[in-house]
């Protein structure tokens, strides 16, 4: 089984609500009818509006949604891309390998339902100063555990991009998905797993920044806060 991620953009004339309803409605229904194994959709909506200050945008215009599809083979993806392409202003696709250092065991949602909290979706590009092997070793070998230890994440997916599947896809190297509780949108102490302890929050935030600086160029980083929906599990 293979995982494909499609970042998507809406048109300037379409509201976010209209776009989201379309992705979670007609687009999801058509994709599921094509026999995909699993489907998750992330959208920028009112539920994550309080997290707007946490956004980091290097690529413009920013991405409006994320469609994650699990299939038997990505070779036969054309019908899927035709469905998506007709519904969005722009789409790009990536074949990824997915690792889950934290499997969400706290929330149980039925198909079609929203995962509680917010999903922090981060698009990473390897800095030129690092070899690919060194970049992966820092991220997977040490940073991942640091992030797990000092943040309030209850779900964590590391999607390493194998190759782009569509023309002119931005040259990202990975897409990260981290699930945080609702309170983390507005409370830094909750975000950094230090509720009620400002000294601990500062210590955790500093450790996070120092670790990230080892393998991330922040001027090339995109972080978009989204709502995650499980459309087919």
N, CA, C and O of each residue as an XYZ file, in Angstrom:
932
protein
N       0.843     -1.197      0.000
C       0.000      0.000      0.000
C       0.875      1.243      0.000
O       1.927      1.268      0.639
N       0.441      2.275     -0.718
C       1.200      3.519     -0.833
C       0.341      4.699     -0.386
O      -0.886      4.672     -0.485
N       1.019      5.734      0.108
C       0.332      6.949      0.533
C       0.690      8.090     -0.406
O       1.858      8.321     -0.720
N      -0.350      8.800     -0.848
C      -0.180      9.981     -1.695
C      -0.755     11.178     -0.957
O      -1.839     11.096     -0.380
N      -0.029     12.290     -0.976
C      -0.527     13.528     -0.380
C      -0.682     14.575     -1.482
O       0.238     14.829     -2.260
N      -1.882     15.180     -1.524
C      -2.169     16.240     -2.484
C      -2.471     17.548     -1.747
O      -3.582     17.707     -1.239
N      -1.526     18.489     -1.670
C      -1.868     19.841     -1.252
C      -2.737     20.498     -2.325
O      -2.496     20.324     -3.519
N      -3.749     21.251     -1.891
C      -4.680     21.864     -2.840
C      -4.945     23.321     -2.465
O      -4.817     23.726     -1.310
N      -5.321     24.090     -3.488
C      -5.627     25.514     -3.336
C      -7.022     25.794     -3.891
O      -7.435     25.181     -4.875
N      -7.738     26.710     -3.267
C      -9.029     27.162     -3.779
C      -8.825     28.373     -4.687
O      -7.757     28.984     -4.693
N      -9.853     28.707     -5.446
C      -9.788     29.907     -6.280
C     -10.028     31.142     -5.418
O     -10.575     31.040     -4.320
N      -9.627     32.291     -5.909
C      -9.806     33.537     -5.160
C     -11.268     33.919     -5.001
O     -11.623     34.666     -4.090
N     -12.108     33.412     -5.879
C     -13.528     33.766     -5.831
C     -14.345     32.821     -4.959
O     -15.542     33.037     -4.768
N     -13.725     31.791     -4.436
C     -14.429     30.784     -3.639
C     -14.148     30.988     -2.162
O     -12.999     31.190     -1.770
N     -15.179     30.937     -1.348
C     -14.978     31.086      0.092
C     -14.389     29.803      0.668
O     -14.501     28.724      0.086
N     -13.760     29.956      1.823
C     -13.185     28.783      2.483
C     -14.268     27.767      2.828
O     -14.057     26.562      2.696
N     -15.433     28.255      3.273
C     -16.519     27.339      3.629
C     -16.991     26.543      2.423
O     -17.220     25.338      2.526
N     -17.139     27.205      1.281
C     -17.563     26.517      0.065
C     -16.541     25.464     -0.344
O     -16.894     24.335     -0.683
N     -15.278     25.850     -0.305
C     -14.197     24.944     -0.693
C     -14.155     23.718      0.221
O     -14.029     22.585     -0.244
N     -14.261     23.964      1.521
C     -14.191     22.865      2.480
C     -15.367     21.904      2.329
O     -15.191     20.687      2.387
N     -16.568     22.452      2.136
C     -17.736     21.592      1.941
C     -17.556     20.695      0.715
O     -17.956     19.531      0.721
N     -16.954     21.248     -0.327
C     -16.738     20.481     -1.548
C     -15.744     19.340     -1.307
O     -15.976     18.211     -1.740
N     -14.642     19.636     -0.619
C     -13.646     18.594     -0.350
C     -14.214     17.493      0.534
O     -13.989     16.307      0.290
N     -14.948     17.894      1.555
C     -15.482     16.922      2.512
C     -16.749     16.242      2.004
O     -17.197     15.244      2.569
N     -17.323     16.789      0.934
C     -18.532     16.228      0.367
C     -18.280     15.488     -0.929
O     -17.884     14.322     -0.917
N     -18.510     16.162     -2.055
C     -18.445     15.520     -3.368
C     -17.089     14.887     -3.657
O     -17.018     13.761     -4.149
N     -16.014     15.612     -3.351
C     -14.682     15.086     -3.666
C     -14.415     13.801     -2.890
O     -13.932     12.822     -3.458
N     -14.723     13.800     -1.605
C     -14.513     12.602     -0.794
C     -15.345     11.437     -1.300
O     -14.852     10.315     -1.413
N     -16.598     11.703     -1.603
C     -17.485     10.635     -2.081
C     -16.965     10.023     -3.371
O     -16.973      8.802     -3.526
N     -16.513     10.859     -4.295
C     -16.012     10.345     -5.568
C     -14.724      9.552     -5.390
O     -14.542      8.516     -6.031
N     -13.835     10.022     -4.533
C     -12.585      9.305     -4.293
C     -12.850      7.941     -3.658
O     -12.238      6.945     -4.042
N     -13.749      7.899     -2.702
C     -14.057      6.640     -2.030
C     -14.672      5.648     -3.011
O     -14.379      4.454     -2.955
N     -15.516      6.134     -3.901
C     -16.139      5.253     -4.905
C     -15.107      4.642     -5.847
O     -15.359      3.598     -6.448
N     -13.949      5.284     -5.980
C     -12.899      4.762     -6.854
C     -12.095      3.632     -6.202
O     -11.176      3.087     -6.813
N     -12.441      3.288     -4.973
C     -11.847      2.106     -4.355
C     -10.581      2.341     -3.564
O      -9.804      1.407     -3.366
N     -10.345      3.569     -3.102
C      -9.155      3.836     -2.304
C      -9.242      3.104     -0.964
O     -10.328      2.755     -0.501
N      -8.076      2.878     -0.349
C      -8.044      2.160      0.921
C      -8.438      3.059      2.107
O      -9.263      2.687      2.942
N      -7.819      4.265      2.155
C      -8.071      5.198      3.254
C      -8.066      6.617      2.715
O      -7.481      6.897      1.669
N      -8.738      7.522      3.456
C      -8.793      8.918      3.035
C      -8.891      9.817      4.254
O      -9.752      9.634      5.115
N      -7.992     10.792      4.311
C      -8.056     11.856      5.325
C      -7.933     13.194      4.610
O      -7.158     13.343      3.665
N      -8.706     14.158      5.077
C      -8.679     15.484      4.466
C      -8.466     16.532      5.549
O      -9.139     16.524      6.580
N      -7.524     17.432      5.302
C      -7.269     18.572      6.178
C      -7.729     19.844      5.491
O      -7.470     20.050      4.306
N      -8.413     20.696      6.242
C      -8.873     21.973      5.703
C      -8.591     23.087      6.701
O      -8.532     22.860      7.909
N      -8.420     24.288      6.175
C      -8.300     25.479      7.014
C      -9.712     25.995      7.237
O     -10.371     26.424      6.289
N     -10.185     25.959      8.477
C     -11.567     26.362      8.744
C     -11.661     27.174     10.030
O     -10.650     27.474     10.666
N     -12.894     27.526     10.405
C     -13.113     28.371     11.572
C     -12.685     27.705     12.872
O     -12.339     28.385     13.838
N     -12.708     26.380     12.898
C     -12.350     25.675     14.126
C     -10.902     25.920     14.533
O     -10.571     25.866     15.717
N     -10.035     26.189     13.554
C      -8.616     26.435     13.860
C      -8.243     27.903     13.701
O      -7.060     28.244     13.719
N      -9.231     28.771     13.546
C      -8.958     30.205     13.398
C      -8.166     30.780     14.574
O      -7.327     31.654     14.355
N      -8.395     30.328     15.815
C      -7.610     30.871     16.928
C      -6.107     30.614     16.788
O      -5.308     31.296     17.429
N      -5.709     29.640     15.959
C      -4.293     29.306     15.795
C      -3.623     30.123     14.700
O      -2.461     29.876     14.376
N      -4.317     31.076     14.131
C      -3.762     31.881     13.035
C      -2.393     32.473     13.363
O      -1.529     32.472     12.486
N      -2.142     32.982     14.579
C      -0.815     33.534     14.873
C       0.322     32.521     14.794
O       1.485     32.914     14.705
N       0.013     31.231     14.824
C       1.051     30.198     14.769
C       1.468     29.872     13.340
O       2.422     29.125     13.126
N       0.764     30.424     12.370
C       1.079     30.149     10.967
C       2.460     30.668     10.587
O       2.887     31.726     11.051
N       3.150     29.916      9.742
C       4.405     30.356      9.132
C       4.269     30.108      7.636
O       4.107     28.966      7.205
N       4.333     31.174      6.846
C       4.098     31.052      5.406
C       5.324     31.540      4.639
O       5.657     32.724      4.675
N       5.984     30.628      3.952
C       7.089     30.993      3.074
C       6.666     30.938      1.611
O       7.180     31.686      0.779
N       5.723     30.044      1.303
C       5.258     29.860     -0.076
C       3.904     30.533     -0.248
O       2.991     30.315      0.549
N       3.775     31.345     -1.283
C       2.519     32.053     -1.519
C       1.981     31.717     -2.902
O       2.742     31.596     -3.861
N       0.634     31.565     -2.998
C      -0.339     31.635     -1.904
C      -0.261     30.395     -1.024
O       0.149     29.330     -1.485
N      -0.656     30.529      0.249
C      -0.583     29.374      1.152
C      -1.571     28.291      0.750
O      -2.587     28.563      0.109
N      -1.265     27.090      1.127
C      -2.100     25.924      0.823
C      -3.409     26.011      1.612
O      -3.419     26.421      2.772
N      -4.518     25.617      0.960
C      -5.838     25.685      1.589
C      -6.336     24.340      2.095
O      -7.268     24.301      2.898
N      -5.748     23.247      1.655
C      -6.207     21.934      2.093
C      -5.184     20.869      1.782
O      -4.229     21.097      1.039
N      -5.397     19.701      2.360
C      -4.475     18.587      2.172
C      -5.304     17.314      2.069
O      -6.092     16.997      2.960
N      -5.115     16.590      0.969
C      -5.830     15.335      0.752
C      -4.827     14.195      0.824
O      -3.907     14.118      0.010
N      -5.004     13.312      1.795
C      -4.119     12.151      1.963
C      -4.890     10.896      1.571
O      -5.964     10.623      2.109
N      -4.335     10.136      0.632
C      -4.999      8.954      0.087
C      -4.059      7.765      0.172
O      -2.885      7.862     -0.185
N      -4.584      6.638      0.648
C      -3.842      5.385      0.668
C      -4.401      4.478     -0.435
O      -5.607      4.245     -0.508
N      -3.515      3.975     -1.282
C      -3.929      3.168     -2.434
C      -3.042      1.932     -2.543
O      -1.965      1.871     -1.949
N      -3.511      0.948     -3.311
C      -2.689     -0.233     -3.557
C      -1.475      0.109     -4.400
O      -0.389     -0.428     -4.182
N      -1.661      1.015     -5.376
C      -0.559      1.443     -6.220
C      -0.788      2.868     -6.703
O      -1.871      3.205     -7.181
N       0.232      3.696     -6.577
C       0.139      5.074     -7.061
C       0.210      5.147     -8.576
O      -0.092      6.189     -9.158
N       0.603      4.063     -9.222
C       0.696      4.052    -10.673
C      -0.679      4.309    -11.300
O      -0.779      4.907    -12.371
N      -1.731      3.854    -10.625
C      -3.094      3.974    -11.163
C      -3.836      5.173    -10.584
O      -5.047      5.110    -10.376
N      -3.128      6.254    -10.323
C      -3.706      7.406     -9.640
C      -4.478      8.370    -10.545
O      -5.151      9.263    -10.030
N      -4.407      8.227    -11.860
C      -4.989      9.223    -12.758
C      -6.459      9.516    -12.469
O      -6.826     10.690    -12.428
N      -7.324      8.514    -12.266
C      -8.726      8.838    -11.961
C      -8.883      9.665    -10.688
O      -9.770     10.515    -10.606
N      -8.035      9.422     -9.704
C      -8.087     10.188     -8.465
C      -7.727     11.647     -8.726
O      -8.394     12.559     -8.238
N      -6.675     11.853     -9.493
C      -6.218     13.211     -9.777
C      -7.225     13.969    -10.634
O      -7.340     15.189    -10.515
N      -7.947     13.273    -11.485
C      -8.968     13.935    -12.290
C     -10.095     14.466    -11.407
O     -10.602     15.564    -11.638
N     -10.484     13.692    -10.402
C     -11.519     14.133     -9.464
C     -11.065     15.379     -8.715
O     -11.809     16.353     -8.607
N      -9.844     15.343     -8.203
C      -9.329     16.464     -7.415
C      -9.126     17.694     -8.294
O      -9.501     18.802     -7.912
N      -8.539     17.499     -9.458
C      -8.204     18.610    -10.337
C      -9.442     19.407    -10.747
O      -9.376     20.628    -10.885
N     -10.554     18.730    -10.938
C     -11.786     19.414    -11.349
C     -12.368     20.278    -10.231
O     -13.148     21.193    -10.493
N     -11.993     19.990     -8.992
C     -12.616     20.652     -7.850
C     -11.788     21.786     -7.259
O     -12.287     22.536     -6.419
N     -10.531     21.926     -7.682
C      -9.637     22.899     -7.045
C      -9.012     23.813     -8.099
O      -9.017     23.516     -9.294
N      -8.474     24.931     -7.616
C      -7.788     25.840     -8.526
C      -6.395     25.332     -8.874
O      -5.895     25.555     -9.976
N      -5.780     24.647     -7.920
C      -4.434     24.109     -8.145
C      -4.231     22.907     -7.233
O      -4.729     22.881     -6.107
N      -3.505     21.924     -7.719
C      -3.147     20.773     -6.905
C      -1.744     20.319     -7.270
O      -1.307     20.470     -8.411
N      -1.042     19.762     -6.289
C       0.222     19.081     -6.543
C       0.175     17.779     -5.760
O      -0.589     17.649     -4.804
N       0.995     16.812     -6.169
C       0.958     15.517     -5.508
C       2.330     14.978     -5.201
O       3.290     15.218     -5.933
N       2.415     14.232     -4.090
C       3.676     13.626     -3.671
C       3.427     12.185     -3.216
O       2.464     11.904     -2.502
N       4.298     11.295     -3.634
C       4.338      9.963     -3.059
C       5.215     10.034     -1.817
O       6.325     10.562     -1.872
N       4.725      9.506     -0.694
C       5.460      9.637      0.565
C       5.578      8.287      1.265
O       4.799      7.365      1.023
N       6.572      8.204      2.136
C       6.629      7.110      3.103
C       6.206      7.688      4.443
O       6.732      8.713      4.877
N       5.269      7.040      5.089
C       4.704      7.553      6.334
C       5.213      6.761      7.534
O       5.161      5.531      7.557
N       5.711      7.504      8.539
C       6.033      6.920      9.836
C       5.144      7.592     10.874
O       4.836      8.777     10.752
N       4.730      6.846     11.893
C       3.887      7.401     12.958
C       4.559      7.200     14.310
O       4.287      6.213     14.993
N       5.437      8.125     14.707
C       6.045      8.008     16.032
C       5.026      8.068     17.167
O       5.240      7.491     18.233
N       3.898      8.782     16.928
C       2.800      8.787     17.898
C       1.535      8.420     17.154
O       1.096      9.153     16.268
N       0.941      7.283     17.510
C      -0.341      6.893     16.936
C      -1.437      7.417     17.852
O      -1.420      7.166     19.057
N      -2.386      8.141     17.282
C      -3.454      8.760     18.061
C      -4.321      7.680     18.709
O      -5.140      7.040     18.050
N      -4.124      7.499     19.998
C      -4.931      6.527     20.740
C      -5.917      7.226     21.671
O      -6.679      6.570     22.382
N      -5.900      8.570     21.665
C      -6.753      9.325     22.585
C      -8.118      9.616     22.006
O      -9.094      9.736     22.746
N      -8.202      9.732     20.688
C      -9.466     10.102     20.067
C      -9.939      8.988     19.140
O      -9.145      8.369     18.433
N     -11.203      8.754     19.157
C     -11.805      7.759     18.261
C     -12.947      8.448     17.513
O     -13.953      8.821     18.116
N     -12.790      8.614     16.214
C     -13.817      9.271     15.425
C     -14.302      8.320     14.339
O     -13.552      7.480     13.842
N     -15.559      8.471     13.989
C     -16.135      7.695     12.908
C     -15.801      8.335     11.574
O     -15.427      9.507     11.519
N     -15.932      7.576     10.505
C     -15.689      8.126      9.174
C     -16.582      9.344      8.932
O     -17.780      9.325      9.214
N     -15.972     10.388      8.409
C     -16.688     11.630      8.147
C     -16.600     12.632      9.271
O     -17.098     13.751      9.141
N     -15.969     12.252     10.386
C     -15.904     13.142     11.543
C     -14.550     13.838     11.655
O     -13.540     13.382     11.119
N     -14.571     14.946     12.365
C     -13.372     15.753     12.597
C     -12.582     15.210     13.787
O     -13.158     14.863     14.818
N     -11.276     15.142     13.638
C     -10.406     14.788     14.753
C     -10.337     15.987     15.697
O     -10.071     17.097     15.235
N     -10.564     15.811     16.995
C     -10.507     16.952     17.923
C      -9.150     17.649     17.885
O      -8.131     17.038     17.564
N      -9.158     18.938     18.219
C      -7.925     19.713     18.267
C      -7.541     20.277     16.922
O      -8.388     20.465     16.048
N      -6.255     20.548     16.756
C      -5.756     21.090     15.490
C      -4.650     20.195     14.964
O      -3.955     19.520     15.723
N      -4.502     20.204     13.649
C      -3.418     19.464     13.009
C      -2.431     20.480     12.449
O      -2.760     21.244     11.541
N      -1.234     20.482     12.992
C      -0.172     21.364     12.511
C       0.538     20.664     11.361
O       1.247     19.677     11.558
N       0.334     21.193     10.149
C       0.905     20.592      8.942
C       2.111     21.424      8.522
O       1.980     22.609      8.214
N       3.272     20.807      8.509
C       4.520     21.518      8.233
C       5.173     20.939      6.983
O       5.309     19.723      6.843
N       5.573     21.826      6.083
C       6.249     21.431      4.842
C       7.733     21.766      4.989
O       8.110     22.927      5.153
N       8.561     20.729      4.928
C       9.996     20.879      5.178
C      10.807     20.788      3.892
O      10.490     20.015      2.988
N      11.858     21.595      3.833
C      12.833     21.539      2.750
C      14.219     21.381      3.359
O      14.599     22.144      4.247
N      14.952     20.424      2.901
C      16.288     20.167      3.438
C      17.208     21.355      3.191
O      17.313     21.813      2.053
N      17.878     21.869      4.222
C      18.840     22.945      4.009
C      20.019     22.498      3.144
O      20.450     21.346      3.213
N      20.529     23.410      2.340
C      21.645     23.084      1.447
C      22.905     22.709      2.223
O      23.777     22.018      1.696
N      23.004     23.161      3.470
C      24.222     22.897      4.255
C      24.328     21.453      4.732
O      25.385     21.030      5.201
N      23.229     20.687      4.616
C      23.209     19.314      5.102
C      23.080     18.323      3.958
O      22.399     18.590      2.967
N      23.735     17.184      4.098
C      23.473     16.086      3.172
C      22.109     15.506      3.513
O      21.593     15.710      4.612
N      21.531     14.783      2.561
C      20.218     14.185      2.811
C      20.292     13.203      3.980
O      19.388     13.160      4.815
N      21.351     12.426      4.039
C      21.497     11.450      5.119
C      21.614     12.133      6.481
O      21.007     11.690      7.456
N      22.399     13.217      6.544
C      22.550     13.939      7.809
C      21.240     14.598      8.235
O      20.891     14.608      9.415
N      20.525     15.146      7.259
C      19.239     15.793      7.542
C      18.250     14.809      8.151
O      17.601     15.111      9.153
N      18.136     13.633      7.544
C      17.235     12.618      8.067
C      17.679     12.127      9.446
O      16.847     11.880     10.318
N      18.987     11.989      9.638
C      19.490     11.498     10.914
C      19.169     12.477     12.041
O      18.783     12.063     13.134
N      19.328     13.776     11.777
C      18.995     14.763     12.809
C      17.505     14.732     13.116
O      17.101     14.693     14.278
N      16.692     14.749     12.064
C      15.240     14.774     12.243
C      14.741     13.503     12.927
O      14.087     13.567     13.968
N      15.051     12.353     12.339
C      14.534     11.096     12.859
C      15.324     10.587     14.067
O      14.766      9.995     14.990
N      16.629     10.833     14.037
C      17.482     10.244     15.057
C      17.443     10.925     16.405
O      17.656     10.277     17.430
N      17.173     12.234     16.427
C      17.171     12.927     17.721
C      16.036     13.929     17.874
O      15.405     13.995     18.930
N      15.767     14.716     16.823
C      14.748     15.767     16.976
C      13.372     15.195     17.277
O      12.657     15.731     18.124
N      12.991     14.130     16.611
C      11.642     13.588     16.779
C      11.335     13.294     18.242
O      10.248     13.616     18.722
N      12.268     12.693     18.945
C      12.025     12.371     20.357
C      11.980     13.634     21.200
O      11.197     13.724     22.146
N      12.816     14.611     20.865
C      12.767     15.889     21.584
C      11.384     16.508     21.442
O      10.793     16.946     22.429
N      10.864     16.545     20.213
C       9.545     17.121     19.960
C       8.456     16.380     20.722
O       7.546     16.997     21.276
N       8.551     15.065     20.747
C       7.563     14.254     21.463
C       7.601     14.561     22.957
O       6.557     14.632     23.604
N       8.795     14.740     23.501
C       8.962     14.918     24.942
C       8.500     16.286     25.430
O       8.090     16.413     26.583
N       8.555     17.319     24.578
C       8.319     18.681     25.077
C       7.119     19.368     24.437
O       6.929     20.569     24.634
N       6.308     18.643     23.680
C       5.088     19.207     23.127
C       3.892     18.340     23.518
O       4.055     17.194     23.936
N       2.698     18.895     23.379
C       1.483     18.194     23.803
C       0.842     17.412     22.662
O      -0.375     17.226     22.649
N       1.637     16.955     21.712
C       1.105     16.227     20.567
C       0.507     14.884     20.999
O       1.059     14.181     21.845
N      -0.644     14.549     20.387
C      -1.230     13.227     20.624
C      -1.289     12.404     19.341
O      -1.767     11.269     19.353
N      -0.808     12.966     18.238
C      -0.667     12.253     16.976
C       0.487     12.864     16.202
O       0.653     14.083     16.207
N       1.294     12.034     15.531
C       2.501     12.556     14.867
C       2.799     11.665     13.665
O       3.088     10.478     13.811
N       2.722     12.262     12.469
C       3.038     11.541     11.234
C       4.198     12.231     10.533
O       4.174     13.444     10.324
N       5.205     11.461     10.174
C       6.340     11.956      9.401
C       6.232     11.399      7.985
O       6.389     10.198      7.767
N       5.965     12.281      7.030
C       5.821     11.872      5.634
C       7.052     12.322      4.850
O       7.167     13.492      4.486
N       7.961     11.400      4.595
C       9.140     11.712      3.794
C       8.761     11.576      2.323
O       8.247     10.539      1.903
N       9.012     12.610      1.554
C       8.621     12.604      0.151
C       9.585     11.738     -0.657
O      10.796     11.959     -0.658
N       9.018     10.750     -1.340
C       9.791      9.870     -2.216
C      10.043     10.554     -3.551
O      11.164     10.573     -4.059
N       8.963     11.122     -4.113
C       9.083     11.864     -5.371
C       7.804     12.648     -5.618
O       6.737     12.254     -5.147
N       7.897     13.759     -6.358
C       6.675     14.468     -6.757
C       5.950     13.657     -7.835
O       6.579     12.958     -8.630
N       4.629     13.762     -7.849
C       3.828     13.029     -8.820
C       3.171     13.943     -9.851
O       2.572     13.468    -10.816
N       3.283     15.240     -9.648
C       2.660     16.193    -10.559
C       3.681     17.229    -11.011
O       4.709     17.432    -10.366
N       3.382     17.869    -12.115
C       4.288     18.853    -12.692
C       4.391     20.086    -11.789
O       3.397     20.532    -11.216
N       5.589     20.619    -11.673
C       5.854     21.874    -10.954
C       5.459     21.824     -9.475
O       5.076     22.843     -8.900
N       5.550     20.665     -8.873
C       5.307     20.572     -7.435
C       6.447     21.244     -6.680
O       7.609     21.029     -7.025
N       6.155     22.050     -5.665
C       7.216     22.692     -4.889
C       8.220     21.657     -4.361
O       7.827     20.541     -4.021
N       9.490     22.008     -4.289
C      10.528     21.029     -3.942
C      10.632     20.733     -2.452
O      11.708     20.851     -1.867
N       9.529     20.352     -1.846
C       9.564     19.944     -0.436
C      10.222     18.575     -0.312
O      10.229     17.780     -1.251
N      10.772     18.324      0.864
C      11.369     17.027      1.152
C      10.548     16.197      2.131
O      10.724     14.982      2.221
N       9.648     16.854      2.867
C       8.824     16.121      3.827
C       7.606     16.952      4.209
O       7.594     18.176      4.083
N       6.586     16.247      4.679
C       5.378     16.877      5.203
C       5.099     16.257      6.566
O       4.967     15.039      6.690
N       5.012     17.100      7.578
C       4.803     16.641      8.948
C       3.383     16.967      9.381
O       2.865     18.043      9.084
N       2.757     16.032     10.083
C       1.421     16.257     10.640
C       1.481     15.988     12.141
O       1.846     14.895     12.575
N       1.116     17.004     12.928
C       1.130     16.867     14.384
C      -0.217     17.299     14.941
O      -0.675     18.413     14.690
N      -0.844     16.413     15.697
C      -2.132     16.723     16.323
C      -1.922     17.301     17.717
O      -1.219     16.722     18.545
N      -2.546     18.455     17.961
C      -2.471     19.128     19.256
C      -3.876     19.317     19.819
O      -4.839     19.391     19.055
N      -4.008     19.397     21.139
C      -5.324     19.677     21.733
C      -5.776     21.097     21.423
O      -4.964     21.953     21.072
N      -7.078     21.342     21.557
C      -7.642     22.662     21.259
C      -6.927     23.778     22.014
O      -6.660     24.841     21.454
N      -6.622     23.534     23.278
C      -6.036     24.580     24.113
C      -4.689     25.056     23.611
O      -4.280     26.183     23.891
N      -3.989     24.195     22.864
C      -2.666     24.548     22.357
C      -2.729     25.648     21.298
O      -1.713     26.272     20.992
N      -3.915     25.887     20.737
C      -4.038     26.941     19.730
C      -3.763     28.319     20.305
O      -3.250     29.192     19.606
N      -4.100     28.522     21.572
C      -3.989     29.854     22.172
C      -3.138     29.894     23.437
O      -2.839     30.975     23.944
N      -2.748     28.744     23.949
C      -1.997     28.704     25.207
C      -0.630     28.056     24.964
O      -0.545     26.837     24.819
N       0.438     28.858     24.919
C       1.774     28.300     24.687
C       2.192     27.277     25.747
O       2.954     26.354     25.460
N       1.697     27.445     26.956
C       2.055     26.486     28.000
C       1.486     25.108     27.674
O       2.149     24.094     27.896
N       0.273     25.067     27.153
C      -0.304     23.787     26.752
C       0.431     23.241     25.539
O       0.743     22.052     25.482
N       0.710     24.109     24.566
C       1.408     23.690     23.352
C       2.710     22.975     23.701
O       3.029     21.934     23.125
N       3.457     23.540     24.644
C       4.757     22.974     25.012
C       4.681     22.064     26.234
O       5.663     21.900     26.959
N       3.499     21.472     26.457
C       3.319     20.473     27.501
C       3.823     20.968     28.846
O       4.544     20.267     29.556
N       3.421     22.211     29.187
C       3.880     22.819     30.434
C       2.754     23.620     31.077
O       2.983     24.721     31.579
N       1.556     23.082     31.063
C       0.391     23.801     31.578
C       0.618     24.252     33.018
O       0.933     23.450     33.897
N       0.450     25.563     33.237
C       0.598     26.121     34.573
C       2.020     26.347     35.028
O       2.247     26.689     36.188
N       2.992     26.164     34.138
C       4.396     26.273     34.528
C       5.140     27.074     33.454
O       5.612     26.512     32.465
N       5.237     28.382     33.657
C       5.854     29.251     32.658
C       7.343     28.976     32.500
O       7.865     29.051     31.388
N       8.022     28.667     33.567
C       9.454     28.363     33.468
C       9.682     27.113     32.611
O      10.591     27.070     31.783
N       8.857     26.120     32.822
C       8.963     24.892     32.028
C       8.631     25.175     30.563
O       9.279     24.638     29.665
N       7.630     26.009     30.322
C       7.262     26.374     28.950
C       8.435     27.023     28.228
O       8.739     26.669     27.089
N       9.087     27.963     28.881
C      10.223     28.645     28.267
C      11.360     27.662     27.983
O      12.003     27.731     26.936
N      11.594     26.763     28.910
C      12.653     25.766     28.729
C      12.345     24.861     27.547
O      13.228     24.574     26.740
N      11.102     24.410     27.438
C      10.705     23.536     26.341
C      10.745     24.257     24.995
O      11.200     23.700     23.996
N      10.268     25.494     24.979
C      10.278     26.244     23.725
C      11.706     26.492     23.244
O      11.983     26.383     22.050
N      12.604     26.823     24.154
C      13.995     27.045     23.791
C      14.623     25.766     23.255
O      15.346     25.795     22.259
N      14.352     24.651     23.910
C      14.889     23.368     23.443
C      14.360     23.023     22.059
O      15.093     22.482     21.231
N      13.092     23.332     21.802
C      12.494     23.059     20.497
C      13.152     23.908     19.415
O      13.482     23.400     18.344
N      13.341     25.179     19.684
C      13.955     26.066     18.708
C      15.383     25.639     18.401
O      15.785     25.607     17.238
N      16.139     25.317     19.415
C      17.524     24.908     19.218
C      17.605     23.625     18.395
O      18.482     23.481     17.543
N      16.693     22.701     18.653
C      16.700     21.454     17.901
C      16.301     21.687     16.444
O      16.925     21.147     15.531
N      15.263     22.489     16.230
C      14.796     22.772     14.860
C      15.864     23.466     14.028
O      16.004     23.190     12.837
N      16.608     24.357     14.646
C      17.615     25.122     13.908
C      18.706     24.227     13.336
O      19.422     24.633     12.420
N      18.840     23.024     13.862
C      19.866     22.117     13.362
C      19.559     21.591     11.963
O      20.475     21.256     11.212
N      18.253     21.516     11.603
C      17.918     20.875     10.325
C      16.811     21.586      9.531
O      16.300     21.051      8.547
N      16.446     22.806      9.978
C      15.384     23.558      9.299
C      15.864     24.975      9.014
O      16.447     25.625      9.882
N      15.617     25.452      7.798
C      15.759     26.865      7.463
C      14.375     27.494      7.579
O      13.488     27.190      6.780
N      14.184     28.358      8.557
C      12.846     28.866      8.833
C      12.307     29.765      7.727
O      11.093     29.941      7.618
N      13.176     30.333      6.910
C      12.681     31.157      5.806
C      12.154     30.313      4.649
O      11.627     30.849      3.674
N      12.294     29.007      4.758
C      11.773     28.090      3.737
C      10.722     27.151      4.329
O      10.398     26.121      3.738
N      10.201     27.508      5.483
C       9.263     26.645      6.202
C       7.830     27.129      6.026
O       7.557     28.325      6.116
N       6.918     26.193      5.773
C       5.489     26.485      5.768
C       4.834     25.662      6.872
O       4.995     24.443      6.927
N       4.089     26.343      7.759
C       3.310     25.646      8.780
C       1.885     26.182      8.729
O       1.643     27.372      8.927
N       0.947     25.274      8.460
C      -0.445     25.663      8.324
C      -1.266     24.845      9.301
O      -1.168     23.618      9.327
N      -2.071     25.518     10.099
C      -2.895     24.849     11.089
C      -4.232     24.485     10.451
O      -4.896     25.341      9.867
N      -4.622     23.238     10.559
C      -5.789     22.729      9.861
C      -6.652     21.859     10.778
O      -6.223     21.405     11.839
N      -7.893     21.649     10.316
C      -8.758     20.640     10.919
C      -8.598     19.353     10.111
O      -8.577     19.385      8.881
N      -8.488     18.230     10.804
C      -8.305     16.941     10.143
C      -9.603     16.139     10.218
O     -10.219     16.025     11.278
N      -9.999     15.592      9.083
C     -11.212     14.764      8.993
C     -10.847     13.366      8.494
O     -10.135     13.210      7.502
N     -11.340     12.375      9.189
C     -11.166     10.985      8.745
C     -12.362     10.644      7.862
O     -13.479     10.495      8.358
N     -12.131     10.521      6.557
C     -13.228     10.269      5.627
C     -13.412      8.777      5.333
O     -14.527      8.321      5.081
N     -12.307      8.019      5.366
C     -12.384      6.563      5.257
C     -11.217      5.984      6.028
O     -10.059      6.291      5.743
N     -11.524      5.147      7.002
C     -10.478      4.613      7.873
C     -10.150      3.163      7.518
O      -9.289      2.552      8.151
